[in-house]
């Protein structure tokens, strides 16, 4: 966005674009890297922006996707360890997008003892979201 604003004044851009942050763009790049199984680079990109995202919802989604990429890379324990704090922030659930992002981890831990607390929290939040 910083470079784009050099070419076009922000007030001439569509209003929805004002909220796009460099961290969000890097997170999309990280997800793309993961699609090509470049997991180390994807996780490094997520790590580089995790602390600079200014919007809480985006920060949660970045953390959720980083956890999912860890799971896809074979680090299920690390994925669960990262995903539990994300679930902790979803108690006042207003959107299930972040919860849905974590579904691949939930599916991976069905038969794994590492996922006990995560599974219980995920299932409770999903039930709450779908019955509200």
C-alpha positions, 0 to 999 in steps of 0.5 A, a space after each residue: 500500500 505504501 508504494 501504491 499510494 505513491 502512484 495513486 492518492 489513497 482518497 482516490 482508491 476504493 474505500 475497502 482498499 484502505 484497510 489492506 495492510 502490508 501484513 495482510 499482503 504478506 500473509 496471502 503470499 505466505 499462503 501461496 508459498 504453502 500451496 507450493 509446499 514451501 512451508 519454511 518460507 511460508 512460516 517465515 513470512 507469517 512470523 515476519 508480520 505476526 507482530 505488526 498487524 494492527 487489526 486484531 481480526 487480521 492478526 488472529 487470521 494470520 496466527 490461525 493460518 500459520 498454525 495450519 501451515 505448521 500442521 501441513 508441514 508435519 508439525 502437528 504439536 506446534 500447530 496445536 500450540 499456536 492454534 489454542 491461543 487463537 481459539 482463546 480469542 474467539 470466545 466472543 465469536 462474531 464471525 466463524 471465518 477464523 474458526 473455519 480456517 482452523 478446520 484442517 488442524 481439527 481434522 488432523 487431531 482426531 486420533 492424536 492425543 496432542 489435540 485434546 484441549 484444542 479439539 474440545 475448545 474447537 468443538 465448543 466454539 463451533 457448536 456455539 457458532 452454529 446454534 447462535 
